[in-house]
Amino acid sequence: MNINNEDIAKQHVRDLRQELERCRMATKLRSKRNEAAHAAAAVRTVEGKWKALLETIIVMGRRML
């Protein structure tokens, strides 16, 4: 089998395109995962703030008794 420079170049271009597509897919997946993680963290932060506020109110109520 005789492979010339043009065939080698075409194969190299195909390999680069495949690698680019894999990188794009990985980037999309990573960004979706990061968005989900940030959203979940924001929800936990809000819940934590409400919980802290509720605890403060309960403590104040106990002091009044």
Buried (B, 14 or more C-beta within 10 A) or exposed (E): EEEEEEEEEEEEEEEEEEEEEEEEEEEEEEEEEEEEEEEEEEEEEEEEEEEEEEEEEEEEEEEEE
